Amino acid sequence: MAEQVNTFKGNDIMPELPEVETVRTIIAPQVTNRRIISVNVLNGKVVAHPTVDEFCKRLCGNTICSMDRRGKFLSFIFENGDRLFLHLRMTGQLLVTPQDFPQAKHTHLVMQLDDGHQIRYIDLRRFGRFWYVRNGEPTAVTGVDKLGLEPSDKSLTAKYLKSKLACRAKAVKEMLLDQTIVAGIGNIYADEILFATGIHPEQKCSELRDTDWRKLAKAIPDVIAWGIETNKITPEDYLACEGASYRNTPLLKVYGRGGQPCLKCGRPLERITVGGRSSCFCPACQRKRSL
């Protein structure tokens, strides 16, 4: 078997649920029970709600009691019930650093903690956003309310997927990216899920069979759980790479491997565009059915 080589870098792709969960598991223990004593917004564009001045005012003095994740969103939960939401988008990085740790060029927000450490937000493309939501205030401003089931939700069954998607004429690859159906799946894990099920990315949802829905219902949580497990990293290594290079890209079976041999059958993987997104698949293991 030829050596597996992926044709992209880890920080060239948008963090998906497994990567965001890695950030949460690394950051949460370092900030829990820590009080924010000052906030410095270096680029106001990363603050989506409320105004920058009000954002800083609300944050200062708050004590973080926990961190949560919903789909690709992170949230800091404060003792007073308020929440700070963050979506990393394409290149967002979240770090907890010593105060004297060299500050990265594209650092846009710094929160000083009461133990001398800082929470820093770094974002090369500046697409990431923060929302501060008061206790009792609607979270609709963030978009979290529109998210579908988590991949680990026991309600994510073949029946659920079929009820949501069977009438859709769009390609199954496109629909796996619909965050209102299942939250947290992006381009990477959609390819991996479809490879695990043997389903062609261009197969229309309306053409899927009951066996396909059952395969998807099993593969979605399994592949996402695998992604979380293989993305594990120590806090020391995470800080050393500034939260940018921990992804499990060398272990992916199809994504980014167009032209390389399939790990199951050895046939070259193909790369196509589905719904404007790059998709890699095996033409032998994922045959498209003609109806």
BAFI-3210 file (N, C-alpha, C; in Angstrom, 3 decimals, decimal comma, padded with zeros to 6 digits):
// residues 291
n [1|2|3|4|5|6|7|8|9|10|11|12|13|14|15|16|17|18|19|20|21|22|23|24|25|26|27|28|29|30|31|32|33|34|35|36|37|38|39|40|41|42|43|44|45|46|47|48|49|50|51|52|53|54|55|56|57|58|59|60|61|62|63|64|65|66|67|68|69|70|71|72|73|74|75|76|77|78|79|80|81|82|83|84|85|86|87|88|89|90|91|92|93|94|95|96|97|98|99|100|101|102|103|104|105|106|107|108|109|110|111|112|113|114|115|116|117|118|119|120|121|122|123|124|125|126|127|128|129|130|131|132|133|134|135|136|137|138|139|140|141|142|143|144|145|146|147|148|149|150|151|152|153|154|155|156|157|158|159|160|161|162|163|164|165|166|167|168|169|170|171|172|173|174|175|176|177|178|179|180|181|182|183|184|185|186|187|188|189|190|191|192|193|194|195|196|197|198|199|200|201|202|203|204|205|206|207|208|209|210|211|212|213|214|215|216|217|218|219|220|221|222|223|224|225|226|227|228|229|230|231|232|233|234|235|236|237|238|239|240|241|242|243|244|245|246|247|248|249|250|251|252|253|254|255|256|257|258|259|260|261|262|263|264|265|266|267|268|269|270|271|272|273|274|275|276|277|278|279|280|281|282|283|284|285|286|287|288|289|290|291]
n.u [000,850|000,576|002,224|000,266|-000,535|-001,650|-002,981|-003,055|-002,768|-003,147|-004,160|-005,450|-008,074|-011,514|-012,297|-014,114|-016,712|-015,192|-012,649|-013,332|-014,306|-011,952|-010,600|-012,257|-011,889|-009,229|-009,017|-011,008|-010,345|-008,340|-009,460|-011,674|-013,354|-011,890|-011,501|-012,327|-010,432|-009,767|-010,337|-009,205|-009,939|-008,658|-009,381|-012,294|-014,062|-014,384|-016,224|-019,503|-021,847|-022,687|-022,262|-018,789|-017,811|-019,816|-019,615|-017,039|-017,491|-019,451|-018,046|-015,890|-014,966|-016,485|-016,813|-015,696|-017,498|-017,762|-017,251|-018,852|-020,008|-021,707|-022,583|-020,494|-020,006|-018,475|-018,878|-018,544|-019,537|-020,834|-020,795|-023,017|-024,864|-024,792|-023,594|-020,812|-020,466|-018,650|-017,639|-015,336|-014,969|-013,107|-010,257|-009,911|-008,332|-007,969|-006,412|-004,890|-002,608|000,577|001,209|003,502|003,907|004,824|003,015|000,879|000,767|-001,791|-003,578|-006,629|-008,209|-007,926|-008,223|-007,654|-006,877|-007,496|-005,431|-003,104|-002,793|-003,725|-006,544|-006,490|-007,531|-006,955|-006,853|-006,380|-007,858|-009,989|-012,690|-014,023|-016,316|-017,583|-020,195|-021,867|-024,172|-026,708|-027,991|-031,050|-031,533|-032,499|-030,942|-030,939|-029,565|-027,059|-027,288|-027,295|-029,720|-030,808|-029,602|-029,346|-029,643|-027,130|-024,354|-023,999|-026,426|-029,051|-031,406|-030,782|-031,486|-032,083|-034,703|-035,159|-033,308|-034,274|-036,840|-036,263|-034,797|-035,428|-037,199|-035,807|-034,164|-031,568|-027,982|-026,613|-024,220|-024,289|-026,444|-025,554|-023,998|-025,743|-026,474|-028,802|-029,893|-028,060|-025,749|-022,477|-021,055|-018,772|-017,025|-014,882|-015,547|-017,938|-017,163|-015,705|-017,694|-019,420|-017,717|-017,399|-019,936|-020,246|-021,622|-022,206|-021,116|-022,677|-025,125|-028,607|-030,624|-033,276|-033,065|-031,989|-031,899|-033,573|-031,592|-029,406|-030,031|-029,901|-027,185|-026,015|-027,003|-025,589|-022,905|-022,464|-022,345|-020,260|-018,022|-017,603|-017,034|-014,675|-013,115|-012,908|-011,488|-009,049|-008,020|-006,979|-004,780|-002,010|-002,135|000,275|001,438|-000,562|-000,456|002,124|001,890|000,195|-002,519|-003,141|-002,281|-003,131|-004,786|-006,184|-005,326|-003,441|-004,568|-006,986|-009,250|-010,256|-010,712|-009,044|-007,334|-007,404|-006,687|-004,890|-004,352|-007,235|-007,853|-009,199|-009,687|-007,667|-007,938|-007,541|-008,513|-011,130|-011,676|-014,205|-016,559|-019,138|-022,043|-020,567|-018,473|-015,382|-014,984|-013,923|-013,757|-014,204|-014,482|-015,024|-015,709|-017,771|-020,067|-022,208|-025,643|-027,884|-031,147]
n.v [-001,205|002,157|004,976|007,114|010,358|013,529|016,312|018,922|021,489|021,465|023,882|025,011|024,504|024,693|024,568|021,822|020,038|018,011|019,317|021,725|020,747|019,740|022,142|023,120|021,162|021,525|024,242|024,730|023,559|025,324|027,808|027,688|028,818|031,106|034,644|037,357|040,148|042,262|043,485|043,588|044,679|044,346|044,369|045,413|044,144|041,479|041,286|040,611|041,092|042,645|046,148|047,093|048,506|047,966|045,220|044,789|045,962|044,255|041,846|042,262|041,514|039,255|035,807|032,768|029,824|027,470|025,770|025,288|023,475|023,718|022,282|023,839|025,967|027,564|028,193|030,327|030,050|032,010|032,818|034,355|033,496|034,583|034,316|033,820|033,541|031,949|031,620|030,011|030,035|030,110|030,426|030,876|030,918|029,888|030,613|029,993|031,721|032,384|035,635|036,816|035,505|035,372|037,546|036,719|037,776|038,232|038,673|039,433|039,848|040,081|038,715|039,367|037,328|036,530|035,033|035,719|034,719|034,861|034,929|034,524|035,559|034,656|035,296|034,857|035,408|036,812|036,085|034,921|035,215|036,866|036,714|038,264|037,240|038,030|036,584|035,088|036,582|036,339|033,864|033,944|035,773|034,741|032,493|029,949|028,855|027,771|025,389|021,873|018,455|017,218|015,143|013,050|012,725|010,716|010,781|011,007|009,186|006,666|007,030|009,710|011,098|010,334|011,427|014,133|014,482|012,788|013,684|015,505|016,688|017,293|016,652|014,165|014,830|017,647|018,009|016,893|018,888|020,740|022,631|022,801|020,332|018,279|019,205|020,563|019,072|019,326|019,952|018,134|015,925|015,156|013,969|011,833|010,437|009,651|007,972|005,941|004,845|004,008|005,505|007,460|010,820|012,482|011,283|011,630|012,708|011,909|009,544|007,713|004,634|002,655|001,171|002,812|005,081|003,935|003,256|005,803|006,920|005,456|005,884|008,664|009,500|007,733|008,378|011,065|010,789|009,323|011,303|013,174|011,677|011,100|013,613|014,378|016,106|017,302|019,972|021,398|020,849|021,884|024,635|025,134|024,854|026,867|026,354|025,648|023,467|020,908|019,096|015,998|015,356|013,608|011,128|010,916|009,286|009,774|012,563|015,260|013,595|013,147|011,353|009,672|006,253|004,317|003,356|001,068|-000,441|000,199|001,560|004,633|007,570|009,897|013,383|015,696|018,419|019,291|020,953|023,305|022,686|021,032|017,541|014,359|010,943|007,344|005,819|003,150|001,980|003,614|003,662|005,330|005,025|004,266|005,172]
n.w [000,000|-000,904|000,587|002,564|001,713|002,365|000,534|001,543|004,044|007,609|008,705|006,567|006,283|007,293|010,741|012,008|013,771|015,347|015,556|016,795|019,184|020,227|020,752|022,789|024,832|025,439|026,186|028,176|030,848|031,575|031,937|033,559|036,413|036,462|036,585|034,484|034,058|032,440|029,079|025,776|022,724|019,673|017,082|015,980|014,270|014,868|016,823|016,979|018,387|021,461|020,784|020,517|022,781|024,707|024,741|025,881|028,374|029,463|029,642|031,438|034,741|034,937|035,897|034,645|034,474|033,069|029,873|026,723|023,806|020,733|017,840|015,582|017,187|019,956|023,471|026,284|029,556|032,082|035,632|036,255|034,456|031,939|028,519|026,329|023,011|020,370|017,038|015,113|012,413|009,400|009,951|012,657|015,854|019,198|022,188|025,405|027,165|028,811|030,194|029,118|026,765|023,348|021,227|018,617|015,164|014,016|016,136|017,572|019,778|023,287|026,451|029,745|032,463|035,943|036,988|035,804|033,269|029,749|027,566|024,189|020,979|017,723|014,257|011,017|008,634|009,594|009,803|011,894|014,711|017,693|020,115|022,716|024,991|027,148|030,219|029,734|027,483|024,049|021,958|019,270|017,729|017,342|015,715|016,646|017,415|015,148|014,613|013,848|015,016|017,280|016,269|018,086|019,272|020,412|019,070|016,466|014,033|011,468|010,680|011,406|009,693|007,182|007,259|007,171|004,827|002,653|000,715|-000,684|-003,595|-003,837|-003,828|-001,656|-000,402|-000,311|001,449|003,820|004,752|005,657|008,309|009,745|009,814|010,736|013,121|012,868|010,957|008,333|005,234|005,283|007,038|005,924|003,507|004,603|006,004|003,929|002,499|004,380|004,323|001,736|-000,123|-002,981|-003,410|-005,048|-005,182|-005,148|-002,419|-002,521|-003,826|-002,158|-000,318|002,225|003,497|003,074|004,614|007,136|007,241|007,134|009,529|011,367|010,617|010,838|013,711|014,411|012,768|013,443|016,175|015,948|014,730|016,814|018,699|017,355|017,067|019,463|021,678|023,613|026,068|026,047|023,521|021,937|022,517|021,621|018,869|018,419|018,292|015,678|014,145|014,876|013,670|012,351|009,766|008,355|008,783|007,550|005,338|002,753|002,176|000,651|-000,723|-003,453|-006,450|-005,224|-004,076|-003,159|000,168|000,651|-001,773|-003,565|-005,965|-007,797|-006,062|-006,770|-007,510|-007,310|-007,831|-005,730|-005,256|-005,197|-003,551|-002,926|-003,371|-002,428|-003,362|-003,723|-006,784|-007,131|-004,643|-003,937|-005,721|-008,018|-008,160|-010,819|-011,437]
ca.u [000,000|001,364|002,142|-000,820|-000,106|-002,725|-002,519|-003,411|-002,258|-004,199|-004,788|-006,056|-009,451|-012,342|-012,524|-015,433|-017,047|-014,087|-011,611|-013,867|-014,349|-010,567|-010,346|-012,986|-011,297|-007,935|-009,166|-011,915|-009,709|-007,435|-010,179|-012,764|-013,211|-011,029|-012,226|-011,798|-010,214|-009,716|-010,546|-008,631|-010,370|-007,711|-010,083|-013,706|-014,862|-014,623|-017,338|-020,758|-022,925|-023,309|-021,194|-017,496|-017,730|-020,710|-019,012|-015,958|-018,105|-020,128|-017,082|-015,020|-015,460|-017,189|-016,078|-016,061|-017,762|-017,618|-017,308|-019,723|-019,924|-022,927|-022,137|-019,171|-019,944|-018,003|-019,458|-018,103|-020,707|-020,402|-021,518|-024,301|-025,733|-024,502|-022,773|-020,019|-020,394|-017,578|-017,525|-013,972|-015,014|-012,059|-008,892|-009,879|-007,557|-008,185|-005,298|-004,653|-001,156|001,172|001,146|004,694|003,998|004,829|001,685|000,830|000,495|-003,219|-004,341|-007,682|-008,884|-007,175|-008,890|-006,726|-007,472|-006,998|-004,256|-001,955|-002,856|-004,591|-007,255|-006,216|-008,181|-006,116|-007,642|-005,722|-008,816|-010,921|-014,079|-014,605|-017,145|-018,012|-021,485|-022,118|-025,623|-027,066|-028,880|-032,436|-031,607|-032,591|-029,669|-031,149|-028,580|-025,866|-027,557|-027,297|-031,087|-031,176|-028,835|-030,015|-029,182|-025,723|-024,106|-024,080|-027,794|-029,719|-032,527|-030,288|-031,762|-032,408|-036,033|-035,007|-032,656|-035,179|-037,954|-035,756|-034,066|-035,832|-037,940|-034,918|-033,521|-030,161|-027,000|-026,475|-023,065|-024,756|-027,355|-024,784|-023,426|-026,834|-026,361|-030,130|-030,234|-027,087|-024,820|-021,049|-020,399|-018,285|-016,588|-013,981|-016,202|-018,962|-016,482|-015,348|-018,941|-019,909|-016,819|-017,718|-021,230|-020,242|-022,572|-021,604|-021,481|-023,670|-026,413|-029,653|-031,269|-034,536|-032,742|-031,413|-032,724|-033,621|-030,277|-028,522|-030,346|-029,368|-025,727|-025,697|-027,301|-024,500|-021,601|-022,311|-021,736|-019,011|-016,935|-017,339|-016,350|-013,306|-012,425|-012,597|-010,457|-007,759|-007,551|-006,512|-003,450|-001,736|-002,154|001,597|001,600|-001,557|000,080|003,327|001,487|-000,746|-003,865|-003,382|-001,792|-003,409|-005,800|-005,824|-005,337|-002,749|-005,330|-008,234|-009,253|-010,514|-010,645|-007,727|-006,481|-007,732|-005,597|-004,168|-005,090|-008,220|-007,306|-009,941|-009,573|-006,461|-008,233|-007,325|-009,647|-011,469|-012,070|-015,220|-017,173|-020,554|-022,587|-019,514|-017,462|-014,538|-015,368|-013,106|-014,469|-013,709|-015,482|-015,335|-016,380|-018,920|-020,684|-023,463|-026,705|-028,777|-032,512]
ca.v [000,000|003,381|005,842|008,082|011,745|014,471|017,399|020,203|021,717|021,443|025,173|025,490|024,028|025,197|023,639|021,215|019,664|017,413|020,296|022,674|020,030|019,723|023,454|023,192|020,299|022,095|025,564|024,755|023,398|026,439|029,054|027,480|029,515|032,280|035,904|038,245|041,447|043,302|043,013|044,470|044,315|044,948|044,476|045,419|043,335|040,131|041,386|040,705|041,560|043,919|047,043|046,753|049,077|047,214|043,886|044,841|046,268|043,056|040,789|042,569|041,133|037,970|034,578|031,668|028,603|026,302|025,994|024,339|023,487|023,350|022,282|024,447|027,113|027,455|029,208|030,473|030,247|032,756|032,549|035,070|032,914|035,137|033,442|034,384|032,586|032,147|030,741|030,187|030,122|029,436|030,433|031,308|030,140|030,335|030,187|030,509|031,879|033,255|037,045|037,189|034,671|036,255|037,737|036,457|038,955|038,431|038,610|040,448|040,044|039,557|038,794|039,149|036,559|036,898|034,245|036,185|034,211|035,589|034,251|035,284|035,119|034,928|034,944|035,391|035,944|037,673|035,697|034,474|036,216|036,710|037,277|038,213|037,128|038,079|035,550|035,371|037,232|035,343|033,541|033,919|036,638|033,948|031,439|028,655|028,333|027,112|024,163|020,585|017,540|016,865|013,793|012,068|012,695|009,433|011,006|010,978|007,835|006,565|007,618|011,170|011,568|010,125|012,384|015,462|014,591|011,877|014,399|016,487|016,243|017,696|015,608|013,854|015,583|018,989|017,992|016,614|020,168|021,585|022,655|022,697|018,904|017,761|020,296|020,326|018,393|020,176|019,289|017,012|014,753|014,689|013,011|010,636|009,729|009,012|006,849|004,871|004,246|003,551|006,303|008,443|012,162|013,116|010,583|012,486|012,207|011,259|008,242|006,837|003,527|002,509|000,714|003,980|005,908|003,242|003,401|007,190|007,130|004,824|006,448|010,056|009,583|006,965|009,122|012,266|010,322|008,998|012,572|013,739|010,847|011,219|014,997|014,670|016,699|017,834|021,442|021,929|020,801|022,794|025,993|025,227|025,046|027,984|025,895|025,654|022,307|019,690|018,310|014,624|015,229|012,445|009,907|010,918|008,205|010,256|014,011|015,775|012,533|012,906|010,805|008,660|004,984|004,052|002,504|-000,202|-001,235|000,560|002,366|006,061|008,361|010,987|014,651|016,403|019,524|019,062|022,130|024,301|022,216|019,926|016,257|013,214|009,688|006,203|005,452|001,721|001,708|004,521|003,724|006,058|004,176|004,824|004,734]
ca.w [000,000|-000,992|001,761|002,474|001,803|002,087|-000,308|002,128|005,385|008,615|008,939|005,337|006,245|008,382|011,846|012,089|015,148|016,111|015,850|017,778|020,461|020,716|021,346|024,068|025,854|025,813|026,798|029,333|032,162|031,865|032,195|034,504|037,703|036,304|036,408|033,451|034,701|031,408|027,707|024,770|021,371|018,741|015,805|016,331|013,350|015,395|017,777|016,232|019,270|021,069|020,350|021,120|024,126|025,581|024,804|026,877|029,668|029,971|029,929|032,572|036,052|034,900|036,196|033,757|035,252|032,194|028,431|026,027|022,344|020,010|016,460|015,456|018,086|021,330|024,357|027,667|030,414|033,251|036,878|036,257|033,441|030,616|027,687|025,249|021,908|019,398|015,881|014,620|010,948|008,629|010,486|014,043|016,826|020,571|023,031|026,745|027,178|029,835|029,792|028,356|025,566|022,163|020,655|017,184|014,326|013,745|017,382|017,480|021,072|024,433|027,750|030,843|033,542|037,270|037,382|035,037|031,902|028,819|026,478|022,976|019,751|016,557|013,074|009,826|007,656|010,342|009,578|013,152|015,387|019,083|020,523|024,156|025,181|028,569|030,734|029,386|026,169|022,970|021,308|017,820|017,095|017,058|014,747|017,339|017,490|013,897|014,439|013,961|016,065|017,411|015,773|019,173|019,792|020,186|018,160|015,094|013,548|010,042|010,518|011,457|008,477|006,052|007,361|006,852|003,574|001,578|-000,330|-001,291|-004,832|-003,796|-003,554|-000,235|000,118|000,024|002,586|005,039|005,184|006,144|009,769|010,361|009,882|011,711|013,419|013,064|009,843|007,266|004,008|005,577|007,613|004,988|002,628|005,372|006,307|002,715|002,210|005,329|003,967|000,350|-000,880|-003,878|-002,934|-005,914|-005,133|-004,618|-001,199|-002,905|-004,411|-001,141|000,143|003,682|003,964|003,061|005,785|008,323|007,209|007,496|010,949|012,121|010,271|011,287|015,051|014,477|012,133|014,250|017,393|015,513|014,529|018,135|019,336|016,670|017,168|020,814|021,758|024,945|026,114|025,708|022,068|021,367|022,627|020,795|017,467|018,463|017,991|014,232|013,399|015,621|012,992|012,048|008,315|007,804|009,029|006,795|004,347|001,392|002,000|000,300|-001,270|-004,853|-007,246|-004,457|-004,043|-002,112|001,225|000,647|-003,003|-004,302|-007,153|-007,517|-005,627|-007,674|-006,906|-008,069|-007,115|-005,444|-004,591|-005,032|-002,588|-003,356|-002,782|-002,810|-003,149|-004,482|-007,787|-007,033|-003,363|-003,786|-007,049|-008,118|-008,712|-011,831|-011,151]
c.u [000,878|001,192|001,057|-000,278|-001,296|-002,162|-002,914|-002,822|-003,411|-004,890|-005,334|-007,547|-010,211|-012,470|-013,961|-015,639|-015,874|-012,991|-012,069|-013,956|-012,953|-010,213|-011,018|-012,289|-009,932|-008,118|-009,936|-011,209|-008,815|-008,168|-011,308|-012,414|-012,244|-011,898|-011,539|-011,652|-010,059|-009,878|-009,979|-009,040|-009,490|-008,299|-011,570|-014,571|-015,180|-015,756|-018,629|-021,883|-022,435|-022,240|-019,911|-017,403|-018,599|-020,196|-017,943|-016,516|-018,744|-019,139|-016,295|-015,693|-016,187|-016,256|-016,611|-016,304|-017,664|-017,554|-018,175|-019,452|-021,269|-022,603|-020,716|-019,005|-019,340|-018,744|-018,811|-019,355|-020,233|-021,296|-022,882|-025,277|-025,554|-023,603|-022,036|-019,863|-019,257|-017,712|-016,178|-013,907|-013,787|-010,725|-008,802|-009,094|-007,764|-007,097|-005,447|-003,144|-000,686|001,183|002,315|004,883|003,936|003,436|001,735|000,374|-000,995|-004,072|-005,347|-008,391|-008,066|-007,994|-007,883|-007,448|-006,807|-005,801|-003,015|-001,920|-003,804|-005,302|-007,051|-006,967|-007,371|-006,895|-007,052|-006,717|-009,919|-012,390|-014,785|-015,346|-017,456|-019,392|-021,593|-023,627|-025,915|-027,993|-030,333|-032,616|-031,680|-031,233|-029,778|-030,104|-027,334|-026,065|-027,614|-028,689|-031,493|-030,495|-029,692|-029,437|-027,665|-025,520|-024,240|-025,487|-028,465|-030,916|-032,098|-030,362|-031,991|-033,763|-035,962|-034,419|-033,581|-036,315|-037,524|-035,279|-034,609|-036,561|-037,070|-034,216|-032,047|-029,263|-026,835|-025,287|-023,483|-025,572|-026,654|-024,170|-024,472|-026,867|-027,710|-030,596|-029,363|-026,028|-023,376|-020,323|-020,005|-017,783|-015,739|-014,760|-017,388|-018,356|-016,173|-016,581|-019,445|-019,016|-017,138|-019,011|-021,256|-021,201|-021,831|-022,036|-022,539|-025,030|-027,456|-030,276|-032,548|-034,318|-032,193|-032,418|-032,702|-032,280|-029,279|-028,763|-029,808|-027,844|-025,306|-025,902|-026,222|-023,174|-021,409|-021,728|-020,406|-017,841|-016,595|-016,619|-014,902|-012,501|-012,015|-011,442|-009,093|-007,207|-006,975|-005,055|-003,248|-001,831|-000,830|001,816|000,634|-001,045|001,286|002,989|000,455|-002,134|-004,180|-003,064|-002,050|-004,301|-005,261|-005,704|-004,560|-003,546|-006,636|-008,147|-009,490|-010,305|-009,213|-006,809|-006,808|-006,520|-004,782|-004,996|-006,070|-007,635|-008,045|-009,619|-008,343|-006,691|-008,016|-008,610|-009,875|-011,875|-013,052|-015,710|-018,657|-021,082|-021,547|-018,406|-016,681|-014,938|-014,464|-013,847|-013,814|-014,776|-015,858|-016,120|-017,638|-019,573|-021,998|-024,502|-027,515|-030,174|-033,385]
c.v [001,245|004,220|006,893|009,488|012,628|015,699|018,772|020,289|021,821|022,778|025,803|025,177|024,499|024,162|023,121|020,718|019,021|018,404|021,303|022,017|019,908|021,041|023,554|022,383|020,811|023,377|025,521|024,575|024,577|027,724|028,908|028,072|030,696|033,509|036,753|039,643|042,591|042,665|044,050|043,961|045,076|045,094|044,321|044,540|041,943|040,121|041,611|041,299|041,588|044,845|046,666|047,276|048,291|045,797|043,833|045,080|045,032|041,966|041,039|042,244|039,808|036,812|033,455|030,418|027,346|026,743|024,917|024,435|023,060|023,435|022,804|025,686|026,713|028,477|029,140|030,763|030,871|032,470|033,218|034,546|033,492|034,166|034,241|033,312|032,968|031,131|031,029|030,420|029,438|029,332|030,891|030,353|030,740|029,742|030,722|030,541|032,582|034,682|037,437|036,328|035,579|036,337|037,576|037,700|039,251|038,215|039,759|040,722|039,383|039,784|038,441|038,436|036,882|036,088|034,636|035,675|035,064|034,616|035,115|034,679|035,609|034,488|035,629|036,064|036,798|037,362|035,295|035,595|035,813|037,344|037,166|038,274|037,088|036,922|035,935|036,057|036,162|035,127|033,527|034,744|035,849|032,954|030,058|028,023|027,544|025,761|022,908|019,757|017,453|015,445|012,703|011,926|011,370|009,560|011,017|009,533|007,861|007,215|009,139|011,694|011,447|011,144|013,787|015,592|013,789|012,571|015,396|015,905|016,634|016,501|015,412|014,598|016,996|018,993|017,640|017,891|021,129|021,528|022,586|021,252|018,219|018,834|019,811|019,640|019,415|019,335|018,046|015,779|014,277|013,675|011,711|009,787|008,983|007,849|005,667|004,143|003,668|004,313|007,349|009,848|012,856|012,407|011,499|011,868|011,448|009,873|007,252|005,790|003,468|002,050|001,876|004,861|005,267|003,370|004,810|007,443|006,515|005,534|007,861|010,130|008,853|007,760|010,377|011,882|009,954|010,280|013,217|012,984|011,064|012,642|015,332|015,131|017,211|019,355|022,062|021,954|021,754|024,229|026,172|025,457|026,152|027,579|025,755|024,341|020,975|018,723|016,966|014,362|014,029|011,145|009,837|009,929|008,686|011,754|014,467|014,783|012,204|012,443|009,753|007,377|004,898|003,089|001,177|-001,052|-000,907|001,384|003,845|006,767|009,504|012,225|015,346|017,587|019,251|020,266|023,192|023,904|021,050|018,640|015,162|011,931|008,591|005,780|003,976|001,410|002,537|004,724|004,493|005,178|004,948|004,272|004,849]
c.w [000,000|000,267|001,552|002,678|001,471|001,384|000,228|003,508|006,359|008,811|007,668|005,281|007,473|009,491|011,830|013,512|015,900|016,477|016,903|019,156|021,067|021,387|022,712|025,155|026,312|026,632|028,115|030,677|032,563|032,263|033,213|035,871|037,655|036,012|035,349|034,048|033,698|030,035|026,754|023,390|020,385|017,345|016,072|015,446|013,908|016,423|016,991|017,068|020,699|020,461|021,065|022,550|025,108|025,781|025,894|028,281|030,286|030,388|031,222|033,904|036,093|035,235|035,325|034,599|034,395|030,741|027,804|024,530|021,783|018,529|016,389|016,335|019,430|022,180|025,735|028,481|031,716|034,451|036,910|035,206|032,056|029,851|026,617|024,185|020,961|018,276|015,231|013,117|010,339|009,359|011,939|014,927|018,215|021,453|024,450|026,917|028,437|029,311|028,911|027,109|024,337|021,519|019,144|016,423|014,195|014,989|017,403|018,796|022,169|025,700|028,829|031,982|034,872|037,732|036,591|033,608|031,062|027,881|025,243|021,790|018,562|015,320|011,847|008,882|008,294|010,054|010,870|013,860|016,829|019,261|022,041|024,349|026,676|028,944|030,452|028,053|025,083|022,298|019,787|017,080|016,684|015,923|015,376|017,341|016,259|013,699|014,621|015,083|016,097|016,868|016,837|019,749|019,434|019,252|016,692|014,590|012,044|009,767|010,510|010,156|007,270|006,071|006,951|005,406|002,403|000,435|-001,073|-002,515|-004,879|-003,486|-002,055|000,370|000,515|001,310|003,886|005,601|005,726|007,672|010,475|010,471|010,937|011,897|013,495|011,932|008,797|006,111|004,269|005,997|006,784|004,025|003,362|005,695|005,079|002,293|003,119|004,962|002,556|-000,537|-001,713|-003,444|-003,774|-005,902|-004,506|-003,361|-001,524|-003,504|-003,384|-000,673|001,672|004,243|004,016|004,278|007,057|008,383|007,628|008,986|011,833|011,876|010,809|012,704|015,146|013,922|012,931|015,548|017,084|015,330|015,837|018,776|018,685|016,673|018,539|020,817|023,177|024,921|025,716|024,198|021,380|021,395|021,717|019,328|017,332|017,969|016,530|013,534|014,104|014,850|012,508|010,555|007,770|007,922|008,240|005,637|002,922|001,218|001,718|-000,359|-002,725|-005,650|-006,537|-004,375|-002,884|-001,099|001,325|-000,578|-003,839|-005,542|-006,831|-007,093|-006,615|-006,880|-007,833|-007,240|-006,965|-004,673|-004,312|-004,082|-003,164|-002,636|-003,321|-002,460|-003,980|-005,485|-007,757|-005,767|-003,169|-005,154|-007,003|-008,799|-009,738|-011,579|-012,391]
res [m|a|e|q|v|n|t|f|k|g|n|d|i|m|p|e|l|p|e|v|e|t|v|r|t|i|i|a|p|q|v|t|n|r|r|i|i|s|v|n|v|l|n|g|k|v|v|a|h|p|t|v|d|e|f|c|k|r|l|c|g|n|t|i|c|s|m|d|r|r|g|k|f|l|s|f|i|f|e|n|g|d|r|l|f|l|h|l|r|m|t|g|q|l|l|v|t|p|q|d|f|p|q|a|k|h|t|h|l|v|m|q|l|d|d|g|h|q|i|r|y|i|d|l|r|r|f|g|r|f|w|y|v|r|n|g|e|p|t|a|v|t|g|v|d|k|l|g|l|e|p|s|d|k|s|l|t|a|k|y|l|k|s|k|l|a|c|r|a|k|a|v|k|e|m|l|l|d|q|t|i|v|a|g|i|g|n|i|y|a|d|e|i|l|f|a|t|g|i|h|p|e|q|k|c|s|e|l|r|d|t|d|w|r|k|l|a|k|a|i|p|d|v|i|a|w|g|i|e|t|n|k|i|t|p|e|d|y|l|a|c|e|g|a|s|y|r|n|t|p|l|l|k|v|y|g|r|g|g|q|p|c|l|k|c|g|r|p|l|e|r|i|t|v|g|g|r|s|s|c|f|c|p|a|c|q|r|k|r|s|l]
***
